[in-house]
Amino acid sequence: MVIPILSWIKRLPRAIEQMREDLCAACEHDPAARSALEVALAYPGVHAIWGHRIAHRLWRDEYKLAARVLSHANRFVTGVEIHPGAHIGNRVFIDHGMGVVIGETASVGDGTLIYKGVVLGGVSLEHKVRHPQVGSNVVIGSNACVLGNIVIGDGARIGSGSVVVKPVPPGATVVGVPGRLVTASTDRRSRFSATLDHANLPDPMTDMIRALAAQNERLRTRVEVLESKLDLPSPDSELHPDDPFATGGEPYPKLEGG
């Protein structure tokens, strides 16, 4: 079965336009990019996208084996593994790229930014859509894992090292393991406008611990005031063996720490 060369030639103008958009996206998202020529010659993330587009077209035209072989070669050269069945939109930029894995039924929307080590993986052995459906203009931080047939809404942000197993609404920020949603109404830092600042994110667990520590400190202060009014013994005279700070005679740590 011969690949229809004529139909591929007809697609060349659109392919060249997509390549130009890819170069512009890389220059926009990476301050280290000094020129489009440098990006075209030395950016493996861009090369991975270009190689995938050819493999994806072969996959859609039912040249499955050729698509898989090309995808394998693409992985060997760039360090980025994209199944030829995955759908990748326009202006998607994979920064650095090493270790990125995108599964067969995954889709990535236009303008999405993916950092190194990201996994868009499946959690099912069934032959159906089992990988994430990522919207447009999403930022996925380094080493984040997005697993299963879940939807990541347009403009969402996923913090570095997060493990996301539930859908993410548009414009939301997710951090942690497992991923926890941080809404703008509860934390003004939840939206980070700088796409490169994908590591400087709020931590819901840390915020909760700080809130509990602050509440505990307020309660301790009130108890000390009540004890002084009732002329009760000082806490220092009734040390508890399970209290390491009191046993050592050291003050409790303040809340200024991380």
Sine and cosine of phi, psi and omega as CSV:
sin_phi,cos_phi,sin_psi,cos_psi,sin_omega,cos_omega
0.00,0.00,0.87,-0.48,-0.11,-0.99
-1.00,-0.03,0.72,-0.69,0.03,-1.00
-0.92,0.40,0.78,-0.62,-0.01,-1.00
-0.92,0.38,0.99,-0.13,-0.08,-1.00
-0.89,0.45,-0.62,0.79,-0.07,-1.00
-0.88,0.47,-0.67,0.74,-0.01,-1.00
-0.92,0.39,-0.54,0.84,0.03,-1.00
-0.94,0.34,-0.61,0.80,0.02,-1.00
-0.90,0.44,-0.61,0.79,0.02,-1.00
-0.90,0.44,-0.44,0.90,-0.03,-1.00
-1.00,0.08,-0.12,0.99,-0.08,-1.00
-0.85,0.53,-0.71,0.71,-0.01,-1.00
-0.84,0.54,-0.68,0.73,0.02,-1.00
-0.92,0.39,-0.61,0.80,0.02,-1.00
-0.90,0.44,-0.66,0.75,0.01,-1.00
-0.91,0.42,-0.63,0.77,0.04,-1.00
-0.90,0.44,-0.65,0.76,0.05,-1.00
-0.90,0.44,-0.63,0.78,0.04,-1.00
-0.89,0.45,-0.65,0.76,0.04,-1.00
-0.89,0.45,-0.66,0.75,0.04,-1.00
-0.90,0.44,-0.62,0.79,0.03,-1.00
-0.89,0.46,-0.67,0.74,0.01,-1.00
-0.90,0.43,-0.66,0.75,0.03,-1.00
-0.90,0.44,-0.65,0.76,0.01,-1.00
-0.90,0.44,-0.66,0.75,0.01,-1.00
-0.90,0.44,-0.69,0.72,0.02,-1.00
-0.91,0.42,-0.53,0.85,0.00,-1.00
-0.95,0.31,-0.64,0.77,-0.13,-0.99
-1.00,-0.06,-0.26,0.97,-0.06,-1.00
-0.86,-0.51,0.94,-0.34,0.00,-1.00
-0.92,0.39,-0.26,0.97,0.02,-1.00
-0.98,0.18,-0.22,0.98,-0.02,-1.00
-0.97,0.22,0.89,-0.45,-0.06,-1.00
-1.00,-0.08,-0.36,0.93,0.01,-1.00
-0.32,-0.95,0.35,-0.94,0.05,-1.00
-0.90,0.43,-0.56,0.83,0.02,-1.00
-0.90,0.43,-0.67,0.75,0.04,-1.00
-0.88,0.47,-0.67,0.74,0.02,-1.00
-0.89,0.45,-0.70,0.71,-0.03,-1.00
-0.89,0.45,-0.50,0.86,-0.08,-1.00
-1.00,-0.10,-0.44,0.90,-0.23,-0.97
-0.73,-0.68,0.32,0.95,-0.01,-1.00
-0.90,-0.43,0.98,-0.21,-0.05,-1.00
-0.89,0.45,-0.50,0.87,0.04,-1.00
-0.89,0.46,-0.64,0.77,0.05,-1.00
-0.94,0.35,-0.66,0.75,0.03,-1.00
-0.88,0.47,-0.61,0.79,0.00,-1.00
-0.89,0.45,-0.65,0.76,0.03,-1.00
-0.91,0.42,-0.69,0.72,-0.01,-1.00
-0.90,0.44,-0.71,0.70,0.03,-1.00
-0.89,0.45,-0.60,0.80,0.00,-1.00
-0.91,0.41,-0.60,0.80,-0.03,-1.00
-0.88,0.48,-0.63,0.77,0.04,-1.00
-0.93,0.37,-0.70,0.71,0.00,-1.00
-0.89,0.45,-0.62,0.79,-0.01,-1.00
-0.92,0.40,-0.63,0.77,0.05,-1.00
-0.91,0.42,-0.66,0.75,0.07,-1.00
-0.88,0.48,-0.65,0.76,0.01,-1.00
-0.89,0.46,-0.70,0.71,-0.01,-1.00
-0.93,0.37,-0.50,0.87,0.02,-1.00
-1.00,0.05,0.20,0.98,0.09,-1.00
0.95,0.30,0.36,0.93,0.15,-0.99
-0.99,-0.12,0.92,0.38,-0.18,-0.98
-0.88,0.47,-0.74,0.67,-0.05,-1.00
-0.90,0.43,-0.70,0.71,0.03,-1.00
-0.87,0.49,-0.63,0.78,0.02,-1.00
-0.90,0.45,-0.68,0.73,-0.01,-1.00
-0.92,0.39,-0.64,0.77,0.01,-1.00
-0.91,0.42,-0.69,0.73,0.03,-1.00
-0.90,0.43,-0.65,0.76,0.04,-1.00
-0.88,0.48,-0.65,0.76,0.02,-1.00
-0.90,0.43,-0.68,0.74,0.04,-1.00
-0.91,0.42,-0.62,0.78,0.03,-1.00
-0.88,0.48,-0.66,0.75,0.04,-1.00
-0.90,0.43,-0.67,0.74,-0.02,-1.00
-0.89,0.45,-0.63,0.78,-0.08,-1.00
-0.99,0.16,-0.64,0.77,-0.16,-0.99
-0.96,-0.27,-0.32,0.95,-0.09,-1.00
0.98,0.18,0.12,0.99,0.00,-1.00
-0.93,-0.37,0.82,-0.57,-0.01,-1.00
-0.96,-0.29,0.95,-0.32,0.04,-1.00
-0.85,-0.52,0.87,-0.49,0.05,-1.00
-0.90,0.44,0.67,-0.74,-0.04,-1.00
-0.88,0.47,-0.31,0.95,0.04,-1.00
-0.99,0.16,-0.26,0.97,-0.02,-1.00
-0.93,0.36,0.55,-0.84,0.03,-1.00
-0.98,-0.21,0.85,-0.52,0.01,-1.00
-0.90,-0.44,0.81,-0.59,-0.04,-1.00
-0.97,0.23,-0.17,-0.99,0.00,-1.00
-1.00,0.09,0.46,-0.89,0.08,-1.00
0.86,0.50,0.44,0.90,0.11,-0.99
-0.98,0.18,0.74,-0.67,-0.02,-1.00
-0.85,-0.53,0.82,-0.58,0.08,-1.00
-0.97,-0.26,0.96,-0.29,-0.07,-1.00
-0.99,0.14,0.81,-0.59,-0.08,-1.00
0.92,0.40,-0.88,0.47,0.21,-0.98
1.00,-0.02,-0.44,0.90,-0.11,-0.99
-0.82,0.57,0.80,-0.60,0.05,-1.00
1.00,0.04,-0.03,1.00,0.04,-1.00
-0.94,0.35,0.72,-0.70,0.02,-1.00
-0.76,-0.65,0.81,-0.59,0.01,-1.00
-0.80,-0.60,0.85,-0.52,-0.13,-0.99
-0.98,0.21,0.12,-0.99,-0.15,-0.99
-0.85,0.52,-0.72,0.70,-0.10,-0.99
-0.99,-0.15,0.21,0.98,0.02,-1.00
-0.97,0.25,0.43,-0.91,0.13,-0.99
-0.69,-0.72,0.60,-0.80,-0.02,-1.00
-0.80,-0.60,0.83,-0.56,-0.07,-1.00
-0.97,0.23,0.14,-0.99,-0.04,-1.00
-0.88,0.48,0.60,-0.80,0.13,-0.99
0.96,0.29,0.22,0.98,-0.03,-1.00
-0.98,0.20,0.59,-0.81,0.00,-1.00
-0.91,-0.41,0.84,-0.54,-0.06,-1.00
-0.85,-0.53,0.78,-0.62,0.03,-1.00
-0.99,-0.12,0.08,-1.00,-0.14,-0.99
-0.90,0.44,0.51,-0.86,0.09,-1.00
0.98,0.21,0.08,1.00,-0.02,-1.00
-0.95,0.30,0.65,-0.76,0.05,-1.00
-0.84,-0.54,0.83,-0.55,0.18,-0.98
-0.95,-0.30,1.00,0.00,-0.19,-0.98
-0.92,-0.39,0.18,-0.98,0.02,-1.00
-0.96,-0.28,0.32,-0.95,0.02,-1.00
-0.79,-0.61,0.33,0.94,-0.03,-1.00
-0.65,-0.76,0.48,-0.88,0.07,-1.00
-0.99,-0.14,0.05,1.00,-0.02,-1.00
-0.97,0.25,0.50,-0.87,0.00,-1.00
-1.00,0.05,0.97,0.25,0.03,-1.00
-0.44,-0.90,-0.06,-1.00,0.05,-1.00
-0.91,0.42,0.90,-0.44,-0.09,-1.00
-0.71,-0.70,0.17,0.98,-0.01,-1.00
-0.86,-0.52,0.27,-0.96,-0.05,-1.00
-0.89,0.45,0.52,-0.86,0.10,-0.99
-0.92,-0.39,0.99,-0.17,-0.12,-0.99
-1.00,-0.04,0.74,-0.67,-0.01,-1.00
-0.97,0.23,-0.26,-0.96,-0.04,-1.00
-1.00,0.02,0.49,-0.87,0.09,-1.00
0.84,0.55,0.61,0.79,0.05,-1.00
-1.00,-0.03,0.55,-0.83,0.10,-0.99
-0.90,-0.43,0.83,-0.55,0.02,-1.00
-0.89,-0.45,0.91,-0.42,-0.10,-0.99
-0.95,0.30,0.20,-0.98,-0.07,-1.00
-0.83,0.56,0.70,-0.72,0.10,-1.00
0.89,0.45,0.31,0.95,0.09,-1.00
-0.97,0.24,0.57,-0.82,0.06,-1.00
-0.88,-0.47,0.82,-0.57,0.07,-1.00
-0.89,-0.45,0.89,-0.46,-0.21,-0.98
-0.84,-0.54,0.67,-0.74,0.11,-0.99
1.00,-0.05,0.12,-0.99,0.02,-1.00
-0.99,0.17,0.98,0.21,0.00,-1.00
-0.83,-0.56,0.39,-0.92,-0.02,-1.00
-0.97,-0.23,0.79,-0.61,0.12,-0.99
-0.97,-0.24,0.92,-0.39,-0.13,-0.99
-0.91,0.41,0.33,-0.94,0.01,-1.00
-0.83,0.55,0.67,-0.74,0.08,-1.00
0.96,0.27,0.15,0.99,0.00,-1.00
-0.95,0.31,0.34,-0.94,0.03,-1.00
-0.78,-0.62,0.77,-0.64,0.02,-1.00
-0.88,-0.48,0.86,-0.52,-0.10,-1.00
-0.95,0.32,0.35,-0.94,0.00,-1.00
-0.86,0.52,0.71,-0.71,0.06,-1.00
0.97,0.24,0.07,1.00,-0.01,-1.00
-0.97,0.26,0.45,-0.89,0.10,-1.00
-0.86,-0.51,0.94,-0.34,-0.12,-0.99
-0.96,-0.28,0.84,-0.54,-0.01,-1.00
-0.81,-0.58,0.04,1.00,0.01,-1.00
-0.80,-0.61,0.41,-0.91,-0.01,-1.00
-0.85,0.53,0.51,-0.86,0.01,-1.00
-0.89,-0.47,0.82,-0.57,0.00,-1.00
-0.92,0.40,0.35,-0.94,0.05,-1.00
-0.86,0.51,0.68,-0.74,0.07,-1.00
0.97,0.23,0.07,1.00,-0.06,-1.00
-1.00,0.02,0.26,-0.97,0.06,-1.00
-0.88,-0.48,0.72,-0.70,0.00,-1.00
-0.82,-0.57,0.72,-0.69,0.04,-1.00
-0.64,-0.76,0.36,-0.93,0.18,-0.98
0.99,-0.11,0.07,-1.00,0.03,-1.00
-0.77,-0.63,0.93,-0.37,-0.16,0.99
-0.93,0.36,0.27,-0.96,-0.07,-1.00
-0.87,0.50,0.72,-0.69,0.02,-1.00
-0.86,-0.51,0.66,-0.75,-0.05,-1.00
-0.98,0.18,0.74,-0.68,0.08,-1.00
-0.88,-0.47,0.91,-0.41,-0.06,-1.00
-1.00,-0.03,0.47,-0.88,-0.02,-1.00
-0.90,0.43,-0.45,0.89,-0.03,-1.00
-0.95,0.32,-0.38,0.93,-0.03,-1.00
-0.97,-0.24,-0.26,0.97,-0.01,-1.00
-0.46,-0.89,0.90,-0.44,-0.04,-1.00
-0.92,0.40,-0.32,0.95,0.00,-1.00
-1.00,0.04,0.02,1.00,-0.14,-0.99
-0.92,0.39,-0.42,0.91,0.05,-1.00
-0.97,-0.23,0.88,-0.48,0.06,-1.00
-0.95,-0.31,0.91,-0.42,-0.11,-0.99
-0.95,0.31,-0.51,0.86,0.00,-1.00
-0.98,0.19,0.89,-0.45,-0.09,-1.00
-0.92,0.40,-0.42,0.91,0.02,-1.00
-0.97,0.25,-0.28,0.96,-0.09,-1.00
-1.00,0.00,0.75,0.66,-0.08,-1.00
-0.99,0.16,-0.04,1.00,0.05,-1.00
-0.98,-0.18,-0.30,0.96,-0.04,-1.00
-1.00,-0.05,0.98,0.18,-0.11,-0.99
-0.82,-0.58,0.43,-0.90,0.09,-1.00
-0.93,0.36,0.48,-0.88,0.02,-1.00
-0.88,-0.47,0.96,-0.29,-0.05,-1.00
-0.85,0.53,-0.61,0.79,-0.01,-1.00
-0.92,0.39,-0.69,0.73,0.04,-1.00
-0.89,0.45,-0.66,0.75,0.03,-1.00
-0.88,0.47,-0.63,0.77,0.01,-1.00
-0.91,0.41,-0.68,0.73,0.01,-1.00
-0.90,0.44,-0.65,0.76,0.03,-1.00
-0.90,0.44,-0.64,0.76,0.02,-1.00
-0.90,0.43,-0.67,0.75,0.03,-1.00
-0.91,0.41,-0.63,0.77,0.03,-1.00
-0.91,0.42,-0.65,0.76,0.03,-1.00
-0.90,0.43,-0.68,0.74,0.05,-1.00
-0.89,0.46,-0.66,0.75,0.02,-1.00
-0.89,0.45,-0.62,0.78,0.00,-1.00
-0.92,0.39,-0.63,0.78,0.04,-1.00
-0.90,0.44,-0.66,0.75,0.02,-1.00
-0.91,0.42,-0.65,0.76,0.03,-1.00
-0.88,0.47,-0.65,0.76,0.02,-1.00
-0.90,0.43,-0.67,0.74,0.02,-1.00
-0.91,0.42,-0.64,0.77,0.02,-1.00
-0.90,0.43,-0.66,0.75,0.02,-1.00
-0.89,0.46,-0.62,0.78,0.04,-1.00
-0.91,0.42,-0.70,0.72,0.02,-1.00
-0.89,0.45,-0.65,0.76,0.01,-1.00
-0.89,0.46,-0.64,0.77,0.00,-1.00
-0.93,0.38,-0.60,0.80,0.02,-1.00
-0.94,0.35,-0.55,0.83,-0.01,-1.00
-1.00,0.00,0.04,1.00,0.00,-1.00
0.83,0.55,0.71,0.71,0.04,-1.00
-1.00,0.01,0.33,-0.94,0.00,-1.00
-0.86,0.50,0.52,-0.86,0.04,-1.00
-0.92,0.38,0.56,-0.83,0.03,-1.00
-0.85,0.53,-0.48,0.88,-0.01,-1.00
-0.91,0.42,-0.36,0.93,0.00,-1.00
-1.00,0.02,-0.08,1.00,0.01,-1.00
-0.78,-0.63,0.91,0.41,-0.06,-1.00
-0.94,0.35,0.64,-0.77,0.04,-1.00
-0.98,-0.19,0.72,-0.69,-0.06,-1.00
-0.90,0.44,-0.36,0.93,-0.02,-1.00
-1.00,-0.02,0.08,1.00,-0.03,-1.00
-0.97,-0.24,1.00,-0.09,-0.10,-1.00
-0.90,0.44,-0.56,0.83,-0.02,-1.00
-0.95,0.32,-0.67,0.74,0.00,-1.00
-0.94,0.34,-0.63,0.78,-0.02,-1.00
-0.89,0.46,-0.63,0.78,0.00,-1.00
-0.99,0.12,-0.02,1.00,0.01,-1.00
0.95,0.32,0.33,0.94,-0.04,-1.00
-0.98,-0.20,0.54,-0.84,0.02,-1.00
-0.94,0.35,0.41,-0.91,0.06,-1.00
-0.92,0.40,0.56,-0.83,-0.02,-1.00
-0.92,0.40,0.52,-0.85,0.03,-1.00
-0.99,0.16,0.14,-0.99,-0.09,-1.00
-1.00,0.02,-0.01,1.00,-0.08,-1.00
-0.95,0.32,-0.31,0.95,-0.07,-1.00
-0.94,0.34,0.16,-0.99,0.01,-1.00
-0.96,0.28,0.00,0.00,0.00,0.00
